[in-house]
Amino acid sequence: MTIRLLMLVQNRVGRGTYWRALGFAQELARLNYDVTLLAVAPNRRRGFASYVLNEVRIVETPDLMPRSGYDLWDALNRMAWVRQRQFELIHAFETRPVNLLPALLARRRLRVPLLTDWCDWFGRGGSVEQRANPLLRAILRPLETFFEEYPRPRAAGTTVINAILQQKALRLGVPEERLLLLPNGANVVDISPQDSQGMRQRLGLPEDAFILGYTGTLFLEDARLMAQTFDLLYAAHPQVRLLLIGYANLAVEEMVQAKTAVLRTGPVSHQQLANYLAACNIGWLPLADNAANSGRFPMKVHDFMAAGRPLIVSDVGDLGDFVRRHGLGYVAPAEPTAMAQAINTALANPAALAEIGPHARHLAETEYTWPVVTARLAQFYARFM
C-alpha cells in the first residue's frame, strides 16, 4: 500500500534542513511512499510552484520573510493548501509556525499521526542567544522556546539529530518509545572522491597549498574561533589556505591577518560543491563551545565523508565523539591554540591523512548512506501507521 506522506520544512529550497528532509524523502519514495515536501520558495511572494524531483513532489510556498519560520503569510498559504489534500502521515522538520500550524490543521482534519524532527536547538540557551541584536534576542527567546518545546511531547513521535536533543526531548516528557535518534545520511551519489590536484587546476585554486575547507554559514563565535586559529596556523605554515565554500555569511577574510589566504567560492551548485570538496585536503569545523552548536550536527560532516576527506573538528556536542569513534580525523577543544595544534599534527602526518580519506568514504557508503539511515525512519513510521 502506498502511504501518502507530507513533509514540511521552514527553510528555503536548497538551504539548511531542506537537504535533510529531501534526503529522507527521496529514499522513502523508493520504499512505496508518495512524498510531498513543502519548502519556502527562494523568490516567490504569491502562489505555489510544484515539480517532481527524484520521485518527490516539491511544493515551494510563498513567503514574505524568507528563512524566518514565523511568516504568517506563508503559514496561511500552507494551511489553505493542506486543507484540500489527503495524507496518511505528517512529518514537520522543526516546529516554527510555518510548519506547525498547517501540520496541526492537517492532523486534526485527517486524524493522522504527526511527527516532528528536531535538528537544531533554537530556543533558550540555543541559537537565539547568538543573535547580535539584544532586543530581537529578548523578543525571540520566549517565542523560539515555546514553539520548539511545546509540540514535542504532543506529537505522535519525534526524531532527533543528536544525543543532546534526545535528552532534551526526554526531559520534556517525550516517551522513549516515541523517540528516534536519526542521523543525517551521506550523499554518495552526487559527491565522490576525485583527484585533488586535477580539480584544483580546473577550479583555479593553488596547487601547492594545504587547503582547509568549510561549507555554509557560521555563527559569529565560530568565525572568531576560525580566524584566531587560522592566524596561529598561517604564522607557522604560510602555505595553508582557508576555502569558504558556498554561502558564507560572515567576512572571515576581514578577521584574519593574511586576508589573501582566505578564498571564497560564492554560492555553488550541488555539482560544484562536490568539486570544491575534492580540492580540499581537510574538512574543518571549528565550532565554538556553546549550546547552539551542541544542539546540532552539521550535514557538512557527511559531505566531507562522501568526498573521502579527513576532518578536523571541535570537541562540541556529538561531533567530537563521532569523529573519534569512527576514526575520521582529529578532535580538539574549541580553543585557537589547541585547534591549531591539531591541524599542525595533521600537516605533519600526510600518510595518516591519506588513510583516513578512503575510510571516511567507506563509512559514508555503508553505515551512513541515505538508504541505510532512511530504513530506520521507515521502521519508526511503521509504529504509527
C-alpha positions as CSV (number, residue, x, y, z in Angstrom):
1,M,0.0,0.0,0.0
2,T,1.3,3.5,-0.9
3,I,1.5,5.8,2.1
4,R,0.9,9.5,1.3
5,L,3.4,11.4,3.4
6,L,3.6,15.2,3.9
7,M,7.0,16.6,5.0
8,L,7.3,20.3,5.9
9,V,10.4,22.4,6.2
10,Q,10.7,26.0,7.3
11,N,13.8,26.6,5.2
12,R,14.1,27.9,1.7
13,V,14.6,25.3,-1.1
14,G,18.3,24.4,-1.2
15,R,19.2,25.7,2.3
16,G,19.7,24.1,5.7
17,T,17.3,21.4,6.9
18,Y,15.8,21.2,3.4
19,W,18.6,18.8,2.5
20,R,18.0,16.6,5.5
21,A,14.3,16.3,4.7
22,L,15.0,15.8,0.9
23,G,17.5,13.0,1.7
24,F,14.9,11.0,3.6
25,A,12.1,11.9,1.1
26,Q,14.0,10.6,-1.9
27,E,14.7,7.2,-0.2
28,L,11.1,6.9,1.2
29,A,9.8,7.5,-2.4
30,R,11.7,4.3,-3.3
31,L,10.0,2.5,-0.4
32,N,6.5,3.0,-1.7
33,Y,5.8,6.3,-0.1
34,D,4.1,9.1,-2.1
35,V,6.1,12.0,-0.6
36,T,5.2,15.7,-0.8
37,L,7.8,18.2,0.6
38,L,6.7,21.7,1.4
39,A,9.6,24.3,1.5
40,V,9.9,28.0,1.2
41,A,10.2,29.4,-2.3
42,P,13.5,31.3,-2.9
43,N,11.8,34.3,-4.5
44,R,8.1,33.8,-4.5
45,R,5.6,36.1,-2.7
46,R,2.4,34.8,-4.2
47,G,1.2,31.4,-5.4
48,F,2.9,28.0,-5.3
49,A,5.4,26.2,-7.6
50,S,5.2,22.4,-7.8
51,Y,7.5,20.0,-9.5
52,V,8.9,16.4,-9.1
53,L,12.5,15.8,-8.1
54,N,13.7,12.2,-7.9
55,E,10.1,11.0,-7.3
56,V,9.5,13.6,-4.6
57,R,6.8,16.3,-5.2
58,I,8.4,19.6,-4.1
59,V,6.0,22.4,-3.4
60,E,7.5,25.8,-3.0
61,T,5.4,28.1,-0.8
62,P,5.2,31.9,-0.9
63,D,7.0,33.8,1.9
64,L,7.4,37.4,2.8
65,M,10.3,36.9,5.3
66,P,12.4,34.1,3.9
67,R,14.1,31.8,6.4
68,S,12.3,33.2,9.4
69,G,9.8,30.4,10.0
70,Y,7.4,33.0,11.5
71,D,5.9,34.3,8.3
72,L,2.1,34.5,8.8
73,W,1.5,34.8,5.1
74,D,3.4,31.6,4.4
75,A,1.6,29.8,7.3
76,L,-1.8,30.9,6.0
77,N,-1.0,29.8,2.4
78,R,0.2,26.4,3.7
79,M,-2.9,25.9,5.7
80,A,-5.1,26.6,2.7
81,W,-3.0,24.2,0.7
82,V,-3.2,21.3,3.1
83,R,-6.9,21.8,3.7
84,Q,-7.5,20.5,0.2
85,R,-5.3,17.4,0.2
86,Q,-5.1,13.9,1.8
87,F,-2.2,12.4,3.7
88,E,-1.8,9.3,5.9
89,L,1.3,10.7,7.8
90,I,2.8,14.1,8.5
91,H,6.4,14.9,9.5
92,A,7.3,18.5,10.4
93,F,11.0,19.3,10.2
94,E,11.2,21.8,13.1
95,T,8.2,23.4,14.6
96,R,8.1,27.1,14.0
97,P,4.6,28.4,12.9
98,V,5.0,28.0,9.2
99,N,5.4,24.2,9.8
100,L,3.4,23.7,13.0
101,L,0.1,25.5,12.1
102,P,-0.6,23.7,8.8
103,A,0.7,20.4,10.3
104,L,-1.8,20.7,13.2
105,L,-4.6,21.6,10.9
106,A,-3.9,18.6,8.7
107,R,-3.6,16.3,11.7
108,R,-7.0,17.5,13.1
109,R,-8.8,17.3,9.8
110,L,-7.4,14.0,8.6
111,R,-6.9,12.3,12.1
112,V,-3.4,11.1,11.1
113,P,-0.1,10.8,13.0
114,L,2.0,14.0,13.2
115,L,5.7,13.6,13.9
116,T,8.3,16.3,14.4
117,D,12.0,16.4,13.6
118,W,14.4,18.3,15.9
119,C,17.8,19.0,14.4
120,D,18.6,22.5,15.8
121,W,18.5,24.0,19.3
122,F,16.7,27.3,18.6
123,G,15.2,28.3,21.9
124,R,16.5,29.5,25.3
125,G,20.2,28.7,25.6
126,G,20.5,27.8,21.9
127,S,20.9,29.7,18.6
128,V,18.7,32.5,19.7
129,E,21.5,33.6,22.1
130,Q,23.8,34.0,19.0
131,R,21.7,36.9,17.7
132,A,23.6,40.1,17.9
133,N,20.6,42.4,18.5
134,P,19.7,42.2,22.2
135,L,16.2,43.5,21.6
136,L,15.5,40.9,18.9
137,R,17.1,38.3,21.1
138,A,14.8,39.2,24.1
139,I,11.7,39.1,21.8
140,L,12.5,35.8,20.1
141,R,13.8,33.9,23.1
142,P,10.3,33.0,24.6
143,L,8.8,32.5,21.1
144,E,11.6,30.2,20.0
145,T,11.4,28.3,23.2
146,F,7.7,27.8,23.1
147,F,7.5,26.7,19.5
148,E,10.5,24.4,19.9
149,E,9.4,22.7,23.2
150,Y,5.6,22.7,23.4
151,P,4.8,20.5,20.4
152,R,7.3,17.7,21.1
153,P,5.5,15.7,23.8
154,R,2.2,16.3,22.0
155,A,3.4,14.8,18.7
156,A,2.9,11.1,17.9
157,G,6.7,10.7,17.6
158,T,9.9,12.8,17.4
159,T,13.1,12.3,15.5
160,V,16.3,14.0,16.8
161,I,19.6,14.5,15.2
162,N,21.9,14.1,18.3
163,A,22.1,12.9,21.9
164,I,21.8,16.5,23.3
165,L,18.3,17.0,21.7
166,Q,17.4,13.4,22.6
167,Q,17.9,14.2,26.3
168,K,16.0,17.5,26.0
169,A,13.1,15.6,24.4
170,L,13.1,13.1,27.2
171,R,13.1,15.8,29.8
172,L,10.2,17.5,28.1
173,G,8.2,14.3,28.5
174,V,8.6,12.5,25.2
175,P,8.4,8.8,25.9
176,E,11.5,6.9,24.9
177,E,9.5,4.6,22.6
178,R,8.2,7.6,20.7
179,L,11.7,9.0,20.1
180,L,14.3,8.1,17.4
181,L,17.9,9.3,17.2
182,L,18.2,9.8,13.5
183,P,21.5,11.0,11.9
184,N,21.9,12.6,8.5
185,G,22.8,10.5,5.6
186,A,25.8,10.9,3.2
187,N,25.1,11.8,-0.4
188,V,27.5,9.2,-2.1
189,V,25.8,9.6,-5.5
190,D,26.4,13.3,-6.1
191,I,29.6,13.6,-4.0
192,S,32.5,11.2,-4.6
193,P,36.3,11.2,-4.1
194,Q,38.1,12.9,-7.0
195,D,41.7,13.8,-7.9
196,S,42.6,16.8,-5.8
197,Q,45.4,18.3,-8.0
198,G,43.4,17.9,-11.2
199,M,40.4,19.6,-9.5
200,R,42.5,22.5,-8.3
201,Q,43.8,23.1,-11.8
202,R,40.2,23.0,-13.1
203,L,38.9,25.4,-10.4
204,G,41.9,27.8,-10.5
205,L,43.0,27.0,-6.9
206,P,46.6,27.0,-5.7
207,E,48.0,23.5,-6.4
208,D,50.8,23.6,-3.8
209,A,48.7,24.8,-0.9
210,F,47.3,22.9,2.1
211,I,43.6,23.7,1.8
212,L,41.2,23.7,4.8
213,G,37.6,23.5,3.6
214,Y,34.5,24.9,5.3
215,T,31.0,24.9,3.8
216,G,28.0,27.1,4.6
217,T,27.2,29.7,7.3
218,L,28.8,30.4,10.6
219,F,27.9,31.9,14.0
220,L,30.0,34.9,14.9
221,E,31.7,32.9,17.7
222,D,32.6,30.2,15.2
223,A,34.1,32.8,12.8
224,R,36.2,34.3,15.6
225,L,37.5,30.9,16.6
226,M,38.2,30.2,12.9
227,A,40.1,33.4,12.4
228,Q,42.2,33.2,15.6
229,T,43.1,29.6,14.8
230,F,44.0,30.4,11.2
231,D,46.3,33.3,12.3
232,L,48.3,30.9,14.5
233,L,48.4,28.3,11.8
234,Y,49.4,30.7,9.0
235,A,52.2,32.1,11.0
236,A,53.8,28.6,11.1
237,H,52.6,27.4,7.7
238,P,52.3,30.1,5.1
239,Q,51.2,27.5,2.5
240,V,47.9,27.0,4.3
241,R,44.7,28.4,2.7
242,L,41.1,28.5,4.0
243,L,38.5,27.8,1.4
244,L,34.9,29.0,2.3
245,I,32.6,27.0,0.1
246,G,29.1,28.2,-0.8
247,Y,27.2,30.9,1.1
248,A,29.5,32.2,3.9
249,N,27.5,34.8,5.8
250,L,30.5,36.4,7.6
251,A,33.6,38.1,6.2
252,V,36.2,35.8,7.8
253,E,38.9,37.3,5.5
254,E,38.5,40.6,7.3
255,M,39.1,38.9,10.6
256,V,42.4,37.4,9.8
257,Q,45.8,38.9,9.3
258,A,46.6,37.2,6.0
259,K,43.4,38.3,4.1
260,T,44.5,36.9,0.8
261,A,44.9,33.4,2.3
262,V,41.1,33.1,2.7
263,L,39.4,32.1,-0.5
264,R,35.7,32.2,-1.3
265,T,33.7,30.3,-3.9
266,G,30.4,32.2,-3.5
267,P,27.1,30.3,-4.0
268,V,27.7,26.9,-5.7
269,S,25.5,24.2,-7.2
270,H,25.5,20.7,-5.9
271,Q,27.9,19.5,-8.5
272,Q,30.2,22.4,-7.9
273,L,30.1,21.6,-4.1
274,A,31.4,18.1,-4.9
275,N,34.3,19.6,-6.9
276,Y,35.3,22.1,-4.3
277,L,35.2,19.4,-1.6
278,A,37.5,17.3,-3.7
279,A,40.0,20.2,-3.9
280,C,40.4,20.4,-0.1
281,N,43.0,18.5,2.0
282,I,40.8,18.5,5.1
283,G,37.2,19.4,6.1
284,W,37.4,21.9,9.0
285,L,34.6,22.5,11.5
286,P,35.8,25.0,14.2
287,L,32.6,25.2,16.1
288,A,32.6,27.3,19.3
289,D,31.6,25.6,22.5
290,N,28.1,26.8,23.0
291,A,24.6,25.2,23.3
292,A,23.7,26.2,19.7
293,N,26.5,24.1,18.3
294,S,25.9,21.3,20.8
295,G,22.3,21.1,19.7
296,R,23.1,20.4,16.0
297,F,25.0,18.1,13.8
298,P,26.1,19.8,10.5
299,M,25.4,17.9,7.3
300,K,28.8,19.2,6.0
301,V,30.3,16.3,8.1
302,H,28.7,13.7,5.8
303,D,29.6,15.7,2.7
304,F,33.3,15.6,3.6
305,M,32.9,11.9,4.3
306,A,31.3,11.3,1.0
307,A,34.2,13.2,-0.7
308,G,36.7,11.0,1.1
309,R,38.2,13.8,3.1
310,P,39.5,13.7,6.7
311,L,38.0,16.0,9.3
312,I,39.3,18.3,12.0
313,V,36.6,19.3,14.4
314,S,35.9,21.0,17.7
315,D,35.0,18.7,20.6
316,V,31.5,20.0,20.9
317,G,28.2,18.1,21.2
318,D,28.2,14.8,19.5
319,L,30.7,15.9,16.9
320,G,33.9,15.1,18.7
321,D,32.7,11.7,19.8
322,F,31.5,10.9,16.2
323,V,34.9,11.7,14.7
324,R,36.9,9.9,17.4
325,R,34.6,6.8,17.3
326,H,34.8,6.4,13.6
327,G,38.5,7.4,13.2
328,L,37.6,10.2,10.8
329,G,40.4,12.7,11.7
330,Y,41.4,15.0,14.6
331,V,39.4,16.4,17.5
332,A,40.5,19.4,19.6
333,P,38.9,21.7,22.3
334,A,37.2,24.7,20.9
335,E,40.2,27.0,21.6
336,P,42.5,28.5,19.0
337,T,45.9,27.1,20.3
338,A,44.5,23.6,20.7
339,M,42.8,23.6,17.3
340,A,45.9,25.0,15.6
341,Q,48.0,22.2,17.2
342,A,45.5,19.6,15.9
343,I,46.0,20.9,12.4
344,N,49.8,21.0,12.9
345,T,49.6,17.3,13.8
346,A,47.6,16.6,10.6
347,L,50.1,18.5,8.5
348,A,52.9,16.5,10.0
349,N,51.3,13.2,9.2
350,P,50.3,13.1,5.5
351,A,50.4,9.3,5.4
352,A,47.7,9.2,8.2
353,L,45.5,11.7,6.3
354,A,45.8,9.5,3.2
355,E,44.5,6.5,5.1
356,I,41.6,8.4,6.7
357,G,40.1,9.6,3.4
358,P,39.1,6.1,1.9
359,H,37.9,5.0,5.4
360,A,35.6,8.0,5.6
361,R,34.2,7.3,2.1
362,H,33.6,3.6,3.1
363,L,31.7,4.7,6.2
364,A,29.6,7.1,4.1
365,E,28.8,4.2,1.6
366,T,27.8,1.8,4.3
367,E,26.6,2.8,7.8
368,Y,25.7,6.4,6.8
369,T,24.4,6.2,3.3
370,W,20.9,7.6,2.9
371,P,19.1,4.3,2.2
372,V,20.5,2.9,5.5
373,V,19.5,5.7,7.7
374,T,16.1,6.1,6.0
375,A,15.4,2.4,6.7
376,R,15.5,3.4,10.4
377,L,13.0,6.1,9.8
378,A,10.7,3.8,7.8
379,Q,10.7,1.4,10.7
380,F,9.8,4.2,13.1
381,Y,6.9,5.3,10.8
382,A,5.5,1.8,10.9
383,R,4.9,2.1,14.6
384,F,2.3,4.9,14.0
385,M,0.6,3.6,10.9
